[in-house]
Amino acid sequence: MKQIVFTLFFILCINLVNAQWSENNAIYHSSELSMGNYLGVDLNANYVLREKYSFKIGYSGFIRKPHSAPENYNSGFFGAIAFGLANPYDQLGNLQLLAGRIYSLNKKGTIRANLSLGIGYTAIKEPTNWQPVEGSFITQNYSFDYDRYHTFSLIINPKIEFPFTRFYGLSLSPLVQVNKDRVYYGIGIGQMIGLLRKKTKDKPEVVN
């Protein structure tokens, strides 16, 4: 749902911005799937000023198998048929704000580096207090509680972006998030939808 709202918002922005504004600025939605020591998603609203400076605000969420889980933990039959959705996970969630610098890597502007860093307000949620329970193969063999707390993270997120057209592109991005309690590192593959770059000028027609 969040992605649909972001997409509709930026499609509307494309129809509203005038030609002069879009020559030097860009505004778009980006979403990524991230893989590393956690698995997660990244959803952001992006603004690029004069094709040089980038600003991003959004949310990222990550999960992993809980490191505190007993070796013999079993989610039972119900956990298996739910494709793991009923299992406990270590979770990281970030509200994030980043700024960076854009470097064009080709003349057409279809490949660019977006070197950004910033801060995140991080929510950490992890299962704890594992207690064995009597049961059958149908239910999980441990009960647990969740420990929840918040902190701030440093976020380093360089990207290689491929805005193939003015309105759609792909991205590849290493990502590191560091706080006093946890570290996430991985790489993301994503898409960009919106007003990504200025219109490429047509080549002058050659008259013989």
N, CA, C and O of each residue as an XYZ file, in Angstrom:
832
protein
N       0.811     -1.196      0.000
C       0.000      0.000      0.000
C       0.856      1.263      0.000
O       0.574      2.209     -0.734
N       1.921      1.274      0.840
C       2.795      2.444      0.879
C       3.399      2.720     -0.494
O       3.480      3.871     -0.922
N       3.823      1.656     -1.184
C       4.454      1.836     -2.481
C       3.466      2.388     -3.491
O       3.828      3.237     -4.305
N       2.209      1.918     -3.454
C       1.197      2.413     -4.382
C       0.943      3.899     -4.163
O       0.833      4.663     -5.121
N       0.852      4.310     -2.885
C       0.616      5.726     -2.579
C       1.772      6.584     -3.061
O       1.560      7.641     -3.655
N       3.015      6.127     -2.803
C       4.178      6.858     -3.274
C       4.152      6.996     -4.790
O       4.409      8.075     -5.325
N       3.839      5.899     -5.483
C       3.845      5.904     -6.943
C       2.821      6.872     -7.495
O       3.135      7.660     -8.386
N       1.597      6.828     -6.980
C       0.554      7.737     -7.452
C       0.910      9.190     -7.186
O       0.619     10.070     -7.996
N       1.549      9.436     -6.030
C       1.953     10.797     -5.677
C       2.937     11.354     -6.689
O       2.805     12.496     -7.127
N       3.923     10.552     -7.061
C       4.942     11.067     -7.961
C       4.477     11.132     -9.406
O       4.950     11.977    -10.167
N       3.557     10.254     -9.800
C       2.966     10.392    -11.127
C       2.191     11.703    -11.210
O       2.228     12.387    -12.233
N       1.487     12.053    -10.129
C       0.778     13.332    -10.083
C       1.749     14.496    -10.169
O       1.476     15.488    -10.845
N       2.896     14.377     -9.480
C       3.894     15.441     -9.516
C       4.421     15.652    -10.933
O       4.680     16.784    -11.340
N       4.576     14.573    -11.674
C       5.072     14.672    -13.051
C       4.141     15.527    -13.881
O       4.596     16.322    -14.703
N       2.836     15.374    -13.676
C       1.860     16.127    -14.456
C       1.774     17.590    -14.038
O       1.320     18.436    -14.807
N       2.217     17.884    -12.805
C       2.092     19.250    -12.301
C       3.318     20.118    -12.553
O       3.184     21.327    -12.744
N       4.515     19.524    -12.558
C       5.709     20.336    -12.689
C       5.809     20.926    -14.084
O       5.405     20.300    -15.064
N       6.361     22.163    -14.172
C       6.507     22.786    -15.477
C       7.863     22.460    -16.066
O       8.736     21.923    -15.384
N       8.035     22.789    -17.343
C       9.238     22.394    -18.078
C      10.494     23.029    -17.504
O      11.531     22.372    -17.424
N      10.423     24.296    -17.101
C      11.597     24.979    -16.578
C      12.068     24.341    -15.271
O      13.268     24.158    -15.069
N      11.136     24.005    -14.389
C      11.500     23.364    -13.124
C      12.153     22.019    -13.376
O      13.161     21.702    -12.743
N      11.616     21.226    -14.271
C      12.117     19.874    -14.505
C      13.445     19.848    -15.232
O      14.087     18.800    -15.301
N      13.871     20.973    -15.775
C      15.180     21.014    -16.432
C      16.313     20.907    -15.429
O      17.397     20.439    -15.777
N      16.090     21.327    -14.194
C      17.163     21.368    -13.211
C      16.880     20.556    -11.945
O      17.736     20.489    -11.063
N      15.706     19.943    -11.835
C      15.335     19.241    -10.625
C      14.683     17.900    -10.958
O      14.243     17.663    -12.083
N      14.635     17.050     -9.969
C      13.976     15.755    -10.126
C      13.287     15.388     -8.818
O      13.764     15.733     -7.737
N      12.167     14.690     -8.923
C      11.447     14.214     -7.750
C      10.862     12.851     -8.091
O      10.182     12.699     -9.105
N      11.127     11.858     -7.241
C      10.712     10.498     -7.598
C      10.632      9.603     -6.366
O      11.141      9.931     -5.294
N       9.982      8.473     -6.555
C       9.858      7.428     -5.530
C      10.842      6.310     -5.843
O      11.008      5.927     -7.001
N      11.494      5.790     -4.807
C      12.382      4.648     -4.992
C      12.022      3.551     -3.992
O      11.639      3.831     -2.856
N      12.151      2.307     -4.431
C      11.911      1.153     -3.560
C      12.966      0.100     -3.866
O      13.371     -0.076     -5.015
N      13.409     -0.599     -2.818
C      14.477     -1.582     -2.986
C      14.227     -2.818     -2.132
O      13.580     -2.757     -1.087
N      14.751     -3.927     -2.605
C      14.884     -5.139     -1.815
C      16.348     -5.254     -1.417
O      17.231     -5.170     -2.271
N      16.611     -5.445     -0.130
C      17.981     -5.465      0.379
C      18.325     -6.832      0.960
O      17.504     -7.471      1.618
N      19.560     -7.263      0.702
C      20.034     -8.555      1.183
C      21.403     -8.379      1.811
O      22.301     -7.784      1.215
N      21.557     -8.905      3.031
C      22.828     -8.830      3.731
C      22.755     -9.668      4.987
O      22.278    -10.803      4.947
N      23.223     -9.125      6.112
C      23.067     -9.865      7.360
C      21.628     -9.809      7.885
O      21.285    -10.515      8.833
N      20.785     -8.968      7.266
C      19.335     -8.992      7.399
C      18.748     -9.013      5.988
O      19.464     -8.787      5.013
N      17.450     -9.284      5.880
C      16.697     -9.100      4.650
C      15.721     -7.954      4.863
O      15.183     -7.799      5.960
N      15.482     -7.140      3.822
C      14.579     -6.025      4.063
C      14.140     -5.292      2.820
O      14.461     -5.665      1.692
N      13.386     -4.224      3.074
C      12.880     -3.346      2.021
C      13.203     -1.907      2.394
O      13.413     -1.578      3.562
N      13.238     -1.057      1.369
C      13.584      0.346      1.544
C      12.646      1.165      0.668
O      12.601      0.943     -0.543
N      11.891      2.110      1.243
C      10.944      2.953      0.510
C      11.266      4.415      0.795
O      11.378      4.814      1.954
N      11.416      5.221     -0.272
C      11.859      6.596     -0.079
C      11.231      7.558     -1.079
O      10.871      7.185     -2.195
N      11.111      8.817     -0.639
C      10.825      9.946     -1.522
C      12.144     10.684     -1.746
O      12.870     10.970     -0.794
N      12.450     10.991     -3.008
C      13.743     11.563     -3.388
C      13.574     12.889     -4.117
O      12.635     13.077     -4.890
N      14.498     13.800     -3.854
C      14.535     15.088     -4.548
C      15.974     15.370     -4.958
O      16.892     15.257     -4.146
N      16.166     15.737     -6.222
C      17.494     16.075     -6.736
C      17.476     17.533     -7.193
O      16.648     17.917     -8.019
N      18.384     18.336     -6.660
C      18.468     19.764     -6.942
C      19.577     20.037     -7.950
O      20.735     19.688     -7.720
N      19.216     20.660     -9.062
C      20.158     21.087    -10.100
C      21.060     19.940    -10.576
O      22.208     20.161    -10.963
N      20.529     18.727    -10.543
C      21.250     17.537    -10.994
C      22.556     17.308    -10.231
O      23.440     16.603    -10.717
N      22.682     17.901     -9.036
C      23.925     17.798     -8.269
C      23.721     17.279     -6.846
O      24.518     16.481     -6.355
N      22.653     17.731     -6.186
C      22.478     17.433     -4.772
C      21.203     16.611     -4.558
O      20.143     16.944     -5.087
N      21.321     15.539     -3.781
C      20.184     14.653     -3.557
C      19.736     14.707     -2.099
O      20.546     14.875     -1.188
N      18.435     14.562     -1.905
C      17.835     14.527     -0.583
C      16.805     13.400     -0.560
O      16.046     13.216     -1.512
N      16.791     12.651      0.541
C      15.929     11.475      0.605
C      15.332     11.333      1.997
O      16.024     11.493      3.002
N      14.044     11.032      2.042
C      13.363     10.739      3.299
C      12.529      9.480      3.096
O      11.882      9.316      2.062
N      12.547      8.595      4.086
C      11.799      7.367      3.891
C      11.872      6.418      5.055
O      12.148      6.805      6.190
N      11.616      5.151      4.744
C      11.558      4.104      5.753
C      12.242      2.849      5.228
O      12.105      2.506      4.053
N      12.977      2.165      6.099
C      13.549      0.866      5.772
C      13.249     -0.114      6.898
O      13.239      0.257      8.072
N      13.008     -1.358      6.533
C      12.716     -2.382      7.526
C      13.451     -3.669      7.203
O      13.514     -4.069      6.041
N      14.010     -4.327      8.221
C      14.833     -5.516      8.018
C      14.495     -6.590      9.051
O      14.126     -6.281     10.184
N      14.623     -7.841      8.649
C      14.424     -8.963      9.567
C      15.539     -9.988      9.367
O      16.182    -10.031      8.318
N      15.754    -10.811     10.393
C      16.671    -11.937     10.307
C      16.225    -13.001     11.313
O      15.436    -12.724     12.217
N      16.735    -14.207     11.145
C      16.469    -15.264     12.112
C      17.022    -14.832     13.463
O      18.161    -14.369     13.529
N      16.258    -14.967     14.537
C      16.715    -14.439     15.836
C      17.969    -15.142     16.333
O      18.016    -16.369     16.421
N      18.978    -14.354     16.655
C      20.237    -14.903     17.134
C      20.106    -15.503     18.537
O      20.933    -16.316     18.947
N      19.076    -15.103     19.261
C      18.901    -15.597     20.630
C      18.084    -16.888     20.698
O      17.921    -17.454     21.779
N      17.569    -17.362     19.562
C      16.688    -18.526     19.568
C      17.438    -19.789     20.008
O      18.586    -19.986     19.610
N      16.817    -20.638     20.812
C      17.434    -21.922     21.164
C      17.668    -22.770     19.922
O      16.923    -22.673     18.948
N      18.691    -23.590     19.960
C      19.041    -24.402     18.801
C      17.925    -25.361     18.411
O      17.778    -25.691     17.234
N      17.147    -25.807     19.368
C      16.093    -26.767     19.066
C      14.719    -26.109     18.888
O      13.695    -26.790     18.923
N      14.701    -24.776     18.694
C      13.403    -24.110     18.485
C      12.743    -24.617     17.212
O      13.397    -24.785     16.182
N      11.433    -24.860     17.295
C      10.652    -25.315     16.150
C       9.338    -24.556     16.141
O       8.653    -24.481     17.161
N       8.987    -23.996     14.999
C       7.759    -23.213     14.910
C       6.511    -24.079     14.770
O       5.391    -23.572     14.837
N       6.702    -25.388     14.574
C       5.561    -26.282     14.478
C       4.899    -26.269     13.109
O       5.342    -25.588     12.184
N       3.844    -27.028     13.012
C       3.138    -27.187     11.738
C       2.549    -25.870     11.260
O       2.647    -25.544     10.077
N       1.940    -25.108     12.160
C       1.316    -23.844     11.761
C       2.358    -22.847     11.252
O       2.101    -22.096     10.311
N       3.522    -22.847     11.877
C       4.584    -21.971     11.410
C       5.070    -22.345     10.031
O       5.398    -21.471      9.228
N       5.121    -23.650      9.743
C       5.595    -24.121      8.447
C       4.636    -23.750      7.327
O       5.071    -23.311      6.262
N       3.330    -23.919      7.551
C       2.368    -23.634      6.478
C       2.166    -22.137      6.281
O       1.582    -21.724      5.279
N       2.640    -21.312      7.224
C       2.525    -19.852      7.086
C       3.740    -19.254      6.382
O       3.915    -18.036      6.379
N       4.588    -20.106      5.782
C       5.772    -19.660      5.045
C       6.700    -18.802      5.898
O       7.332    -17.872      5.396
N       6.780    -19.113      7.176
C       7.678    -18.398      8.067
C       7.124    -17.122      8.652
O       7.779    -16.505      9.492
N       5.926    -16.697      8.235
C       5.377    -15.432      8.722
C       5.032    -15.492     10.202
O       4.988    -14.459     10.870
N       4.787    -16.699     10.724
C       4.455    -16.830     12.142
C       5.693    -16.955     13.017
O       5.576    -16.973     14.243
N       6.870    -17.043     12.421
C       8.100    -17.203     13.187
C       8.529    -15.884     13.822
O       8.219    -14.816     13.293
N       9.232    -15.942     14.938
C       9.817    -14.715     15.506
C      11.052    -14.291     14.702
O      11.756    -15.133     14.145
N      11.304    -12.995     14.648
C      12.462    -12.462     13.935
C      13.093    -11.325     14.729
O      12.412    -10.620     15.473
N      14.402    -11.157     14.560
C      15.044     -9.905     14.938
C      14.643     -8.863     13.902
O      14.710     -9.123     12.701
N      14.228     -7.690     14.358
C      13.706     -6.671     13.444
C      14.402     -5.329     13.649
O      14.676     -4.912     14.775
N      14.681     -4.664     12.526
C      15.183     -3.285     12.519
C      14.261     -2.442     11.649
O      13.945     -2.828     10.523
N      13.832     -1.306     12.156
C      13.037     -0.369     11.378
C      13.628      1.024     11.490
O      13.992      1.453     12.585
N      13.731      1.740     10.374
C      14.365      3.066     10.364
C      13.489      4.111      9.693
O      13.019      3.906      8.574
N      13.270      5.223     10.367
C      12.829      6.442      9.710
C      14.102      7.214      9.387
O      14.885      7.511     10.290
N      14.326      7.547      8.105
C      15.645      8.008      7.695
C      15.601      9.286      6.869
O      14.644      9.559      6.145
N      16.678     10.058      7.006
C      16.858     11.304      6.264
C      18.300     11.354      5.785
O      19.232     11.303      6.587
N      18.480     11.455      4.444
C      19.817     11.422      3.865
C      20.003     12.568      2.879
O      19.042     13.079      2.305
N      21.264     12.959      2.696
C      21.638     13.956      1.687
C      22.890     13.468      0.988
O      23.678     12.712      1.558
N      23.072     13.906     -0.259
C      24.230     13.409     -0.995
C      24.572     14.244     -2.208
O      24.035     15.332     -2.419
N      25.479     13.704     -2.993
C      25.998     14.382     -4.188
C      25.835     13.456     -5.388
O      26.127     12.262     -5.318
N      25.366     14.030     -6.482
C      25.149     13.295     -7.727
C      26.325     13.506     -8.671
O      26.789     14.631     -8.856
N      26.803     12.413     -9.269
C      27.845     12.481    -10.289
C      27.374     11.708    -11.516
O      27.112     10.508    -11.441
N      27.269     12.409    -12.647
C      26.864     11.756    -13.886
C      28.035     10.947    -14.439
O      29.165     11.432    -14.483
N      27.758      9.708    -14.862
C      28.808      8.814    -15.348
C      28.779      8.620    -16.854
O      29.619      7.911    -17.409
N      27.813      9.250    -17.518
C      27.826      9.255    -18.991
C      27.135     10.513    -19.505
O      26.436     11.188    -18.749
N      27.322     10.827    -20.758
C      26.827     12.082    -21.328
C      25.300     12.125    -21.392
O      24.709     13.197    -21.262
N      24.660     10.981    -21.589
C      23.205     10.945    -21.705
C      22.506     11.092    -20.357
O      21.307     11.367    -20.305
N      23.246     10.912    -19.275
C      22.649     11.001    -17.950
C      21.888      9.759    -17.534
O      21.099      9.806    -16.591
N      22.110      8.648    -18.221
C      21.401      7.411    -17.911
C      22.151      6.520    -16.918
O      21.652      5.465    -16.527
N      23.339      6.944    -16.516
C      24.071      6.258    -15.446
C      24.649      7.338    -14.534
O      25.336      8.243    -15.008
N      24.383      7.255    -13.258
C      24.897      8.257    -12.336
C      25.164      7.632    -10.972
O      24.541      6.641    -10.592
N      26.104      8.233    -10.246
C      26.392      7.834     -8.870
C      25.692      8.815     -7.929
O      25.769     10.030     -8.110
N      25.023      8.281     -6.944
C      24.347      9.080     -5.930
C      24.950      8.709     -4.577
O      24.555      7.723     -3.955
N      25.915      9.518     -4.132
C      26.660      9.216     -2.911
C      26.010      9.944     -1.742
O      26.122     11.164     -1.623
N      25.333      9.192     -0.882
C      24.556      9.831      0.179
C      24.816      9.186      1.534
O      25.173      8.012      1.634
N      24.623      9.991      2.567
C      24.663      9.488      3.942
C      23.713     10.328      4.778
O      23.293     11.412      4.374
N      23.382      9.805      5.954
C      22.443     10.520      6.796
C      22.228      9.812      8.115
O      23.076      9.043      8.568
N      21.088     10.078      8.725
C      20.769      9.510     10.036
C      19.420      8.804      9.975
O      18.577      9.107      9.131
N      19.237      7.865     10.883
C      17.970      7.174     10.998
C      17.553      7.045     12.458
O      18.389      6.855     13.342
N      16.263      7.148     12.696
C      15.705      6.863     14.012
C      15.275      5.402     13.983
O      14.328      5.044     13.284
N      15.966      4.568     14.736
C      15.891      3.123     14.585
C      15.106      2.470     15.708
O      15.354      2.718     16.888
N      14.150      1.629     15.319
C      13.405      0.805     16.275
C      13.915     -0.630     16.168
O      13.942     -1.203     15.079
N      14.314     -1.201     17.284
C      14.821     -2.574     17.333
C      13.845     -3.424     18.142
O      13.452     -3.062     19.251
N      13.471     -4.545     17.572
C      12.535     -5.459     18.230
C      13.084     -6.876     18.090
O      13.287     -7.361     16.977
N      13.325     -7.538     19.223
C      13.941     -8.867     19.203
C      13.294     -9.787     20.233
O      12.985     -9.348     21.341
N      13.085    -11.049     19.887
C      12.525    -11.999     20.855
C      13.528    -12.325     21.957
O      14.731    -12.421     21.710
N      13.024    -12.491     23.156
C      13.872    -12.791     24.306
C      13.066    -13.624     25.309
O      11.887    -13.901     25.089
N      13.710    -14.017     26.407
C      13.041    -14.773     27.466
C      12.383    -16.048     26.927
O      11.198    -16.289     27.156
N      13.149    -16.839     26.225
C      12.647    -18.085     25.647
C      12.365    -19.102     26.762
O      13.205    -19.336     27.631
N      11.173    -19.697     26.719
C      10.776    -20.690     27.708
C      10.207    -21.919     27.008
O       9.290    -21.792     26.197
N      10.739    -23.121     27.312
C      10.187    -24.331     26.693
C       8.749    -24.574     27.144
O       8.398    -24.349     28.302
N       7.935    -25.035     26.211
C       6.535    -25.328     26.516
C       6.199    -26.738     26.059
O       6.774    -27.253     25.099
N       5.262    -27.347     26.762
C       4.778    -28.661     26.365
C       3.784    -28.491     25.222
O       2.932    -27.603     25.265
N       3.887    -29.325     24.217
C       2.966    -29.226     23.097
C       3.188    -30.350     22.113
O       3.886    -31.320     22.410
N       2.604    -30.223     20.961
C       2.744    -31.226     19.911
C       3.462    -30.620     18.731
O       3.926    -29.482     18.795
N       3.556    -31.377     17.654
C       4.224    -30.893     16.447
C       3.453    -29.750     15.802
O       3.978    -29.088     14.906
N       2.227    -29.503     16.233
C       1.391    -28.474     15.608
C       1.826    -27.075     16.041
O       1.779    -26.143     15.239
N       2.244    -26.916     17.286
C       2.574    -25.596     17.806
C       4.073    -25.478     18.085
O       4.793    -26.475     18.137
N       4.522    -24.238     18.263
C       5.929    -24.000     18.565
C       6.297    -24.541     19.943
O       5.457    -24.615     20.840
N       7.564    -24.918     20.098
C       7.989    -25.572     21.336
C       8.618    -24.610     22.338
O       9.131    -25.044     23.370
N       8.585    -23.313     22.048
C       9.062    -22.299     22.998
C       8.111    -21.111     22.988
O       7.565    -20.748     21.946
N       7.921    -20.521     24.138
C       7.282    -19.215     24.227
C       8.377    -18.160     24.363
O       9.515    -18.483     24.704
N       8.039    -16.916     24.100
C       9.041    -15.842     24.156
C       8.334    -14.506     24.307
O       7.138    -14.381     24.047
N       9.093    -13.521     24.728
C       8.632    -12.140     24.774
C       9.443    -11.335     23.766
O      10.438    -11.815     23.223
N       9.001    -10.104     23.526
C       9.753     -9.213     22.642
C      10.371     -8.073     23.446
O       9.714     -7.449     24.280
N      11.640     -7.820     23.177
C      12.336     -6.674     23.756
C      12.352     -5.575     22.704
O      12.784     -5.803     21.574
N      11.886     -4.384     23.067
C      11.798     -3.263     22.126
C      12.563     -2.055     22.675
O      12.452     -1.719     23.854
N      13.340     -1.410     21.800
C      14.017     -0.177     22.192
C      14.379      0.632     20.948
O      14.271      0.135     19.827
N      14.807      1.879     21.149
C      15.075      2.813     20.056
C      16.478      3.406     20.189
O      17.032      3.511     21.284
N      17.023      3.785     19.053
C      18.336      4.417     19.027
C      18.472      5.210     17.729
O      17.539      5.243     16.926
N      19.622      5.849     17.514
C      19.902      6.561     16.272
C      21.010      5.836     15.509
O      21.934      5.284     16.108
N      20.904      5.846     14.190
C      21.864      5.149     13.338
C      22.506      6.096     12.340
O      21.882      7.049     11.873
N      23.767      5.816     12.021
C      24.440      6.445     10.887
C      24.182      5.574      9.666
O      24.381      4.360      9.713
N      23.738      6.194      8.568
C      23.397      5.450      7.358
C      24.311      5.898      6.213
O      24.383      7.084      5.891
N      25.001      4.939      5.609
C      25.868      5.197      4.444
C      25.286      4.436      3.273
O      25.185      3.210      3.310
N      24.897      5.172      2.214
C      24.134      4.544      1.141
C      24.530      5.079     -0.252
O      23.756      5.815     -0.864
N      25.718      4.720     -0.757
C      26.067      5.084     -2.137
C      25.252      4.250     -3.121
O      25.001      3.068     -2.887
N      24.842      4.875     -4.224
C      24.033      4.172     -5.222
C      24.584      4.388     -6.623
O      25.146      5.437     -6.940
N      24.410      3.378     -7.441
C      24.533      3.543     -8.876
C      23.123      3.496     -9.436
O      22.431      2.485     -9.306
N      22.693      4.592    -10.063
C      21.331      4.696    -10.580
C      21.339      4.654    -12.102
O      22.249      5.168    -12.752
N      20.300      4.029    -12.655
C      20.172      3.890    -14.104
C      18.810      4.441    -14.532
O      17.880      3.670    -14.768
N      18.685      5.770    -14.635
C      17.417      6.354    -15.105
C      17.308      6.238    -16.628
O      17.597      7.190    -17.353
N      16.891      5.069    -17.100
C      16.869      4.785    -18.532
C      15.970      5.747    -19.299
O      16.278      6.132    -20.428
N      14.860      6.131    -18.680
C      13.977      7.137    -19.264
C      13.816      8.266    -18.246
O      14.366      8.196    -17.147
N      13.076      9.286    -18.607
C      12.845     10.386    -17.663
C      12.017      9.937    -16.464
O      12.051     10.576    -15.412
N      11.270      8.836    -16.617
C      10.280      8.494    -15.607
C      10.461      7.121    -14.968
O       9.718      6.774    -14.050
N      11.424      6.336    -15.427
C      11.619      5.013    -14.827
C      13.083      4.614    -14.904
O      13.771      4.875    -15.891
N      13.547      3.963    -13.815
C      14.925      3.501    -13.798
C      15.140      2.436    -12.743
O      14.230      2.096    -11.987
N      16.358      1.913    -12.701
C      16.750      0.893    -11.737
C      17.940      1.396    -10.930
O      18.580      2.379    -11.303
N      18.232      0.720     -9.824
C      19.352      1.141     -8.974
C      20.016     -0.072     -8.334
O      19.400     -1.121     -8.143
N      21.292      0.106     -8.011
C      22.085     -0.890     -7.297
C      22.823     -0.157     -6.195
O      23.529      0.813     -6.470
N      22.674     -0.603     -4.932
C      23.188      0.229     -3.843
C      23.677     -0.584     -2.649
O      22.892     -1.293     -2.019
N      24.972     -0.487     -2.332
C      25.447     -0.972     -1.026
C      24.833     -0.113      0.084
O      24.563      1.072     -0.110
N      24.622     -0.728      1.240
C      24.001     -0.015      2.349
C      24.613     -0.476      3.667
O      24.735     -1.674      3.924
N      24.997      0.497      4.502
C      25.507      0.209      5.837
C      24.751      1.088      6.828
O      24.644      2.299      6.636
N      24.229      0.473      7.888
C      23.572      1.212      8.966
C      24.233      0.803     10.280
O      24.289     -0.378     10.624
N      24.733      1.808     11.010
C      25.505      1.534     12.221
C      24.889      2.283     13.400
O      24.643      3.487     13.324
N      24.642      1.555     14.489
C      24.266      2.195     15.747
C      24.973      1.479     16.892
O      25.710      0.523     16.652
N      24.770      1.912     18.107
C      25.514      1.374     19.246
C      25.137     -0.064     19.575
O      25.846     -0.733     20.326
N      24.022     -0.548     19.017
C      23.548     -1.888     19.340
C      23.657     -2.886     18.184
O      23.962     -4.057     18.408
N      23.412     -2.432     16.949
C      23.358     -3.336     15.817
C      23.983     -2.692     14.583
O      24.077     -1.469     14.478
N      24.408     -3.545     13.655
C      24.934     -3.092     12.371
C      24.231     -3.867     11.261
O      24.134     -5.093     11.310
N      23.744     -3.137     10.262
C      23.248     -3.787      9.054
C      24.200     -3.480      7.912
O      24.642     -2.341      7.758
N      24.521     -4.499      7.104
C      25.280     -4.279      5.880
C      24.716     -5.199      4.805
O      24.367     -6.350      5.069
N      24.633     -4.673      3.598
C      24.086     -5.473      2.512
C      24.062     -4.674      1.229
O      24.695     -3.624      1.120
N      23.323     -5.183      0.259
C      23.211     -4.534     -1.036
C      21.759     -4.569     -1.471
O      21.054     -5.550     -1.235
N      21.311     -3.488     -2.112
C      19.921     -3.385     -2.524
C      19.779     -3.277     -4.029
O      20.614     -2.674     -4.704
N      18.710     -3.870     -4.549
C      18.352     -3.765     -5.961
C      16.954     -3.164     -6.013
O      16.028     -3.685     -5.391
N      16.798     -2.064     -6.758
C      15.515     -1.380     -6.706
C      15.100     -0.712     -7.993
O      15.752     -0.835     -9.030
N      13.978      0.010     -7.892
C      13.442      0.747     -9.016
C      13.139      2.179     -8.601
O      12.966      2.480     -7.420
N      13.079      3.063     -9.611
C      12.774      4.471     -9.403
C      11.637      4.857    -10.343
O      11.663      4.529    -11.529
N      10.640      5.554     -9.806
C       9.490      5.978    -10.591
C       9.197      7.435    -10.277
O       9.061      7.808     -9.112
N       9.101      8.256    -11.309
C       8.809      9.669    -11.110
C       9.511     10.514    -12.156
O       9.756     10.055    -13.271
N       9.831     11.732    -11.801
C      10.593     12.615    -12.669
C      12.059     12.465    -12.296
O      12.507     13.044    -11.307
N      12.824     11.682    -13.087
C      14.170     11.271    -12.702
C      15.268     12.194    -13.207
O      16.279     12.384    -12.531
N      15.079     12.765    -14.383
C      16.139     13.582    -14.972
C      15.539     14.483    -16.033
O      14.391     14.308    -16.442
N      16.343     15.460    -16.476
C      15.846     16.372    -17.489
C      15.771     15.678    -18.842
O      16.414     14.654    -19.071
N      14.986     16.247    -19.718
C      14.796     15.687    -21.050
C      16.065     15.815    -21.866
O      16.694     16.873    -21.884
N      16.446     14.736    -22.545
C      17.613     14.766    -23.399
C      17.318     15.571    -24.648
O      16.310     15.353    -25.321
N      18.207     16.502    -24.950
C      17.998     17.338    -26.125
C      18.179     16.523    -27.394
O      19.112     15.732    -27.528
N      17.265     16.741    -28.309
C      17.351     16.033    -29.594
C      18.523     16.552    -30.406
O      18.847     17.739    -30.356
N      19.149     15.676    -31.143
C      20.242     16.101    -32.016
C      19.703     16.920    -33.180
O      18.646     16.594    -33.720
N      20.408     17.980    -33.580
C      19.929     18.789    -34.700
C      19.912     17.975    -35.985
O      20.806     17.172    -36.255
N      18.882     18.206    -36.753
C      18.746     17.473    -38.011
C      19.766     17.977    -39.031
O      19.937     19.184    -39.204
N      20.427     17.064    -39.690
C      21.438     17.411    -40.671
C      20.779     17.559    -42.043
O      20.153     16.620    -42.537
N      20.917     18.712    -42.646
C      20.316     18.987    -43.950
C      21.383     18.947    -45.012
O      22.368     19.681    -44.930
N      21.209     18.104    -46.006
C      22.183     17.990    -47.096
C      21.919     19.047    -48.172
O      22.639     19.106    -49.169
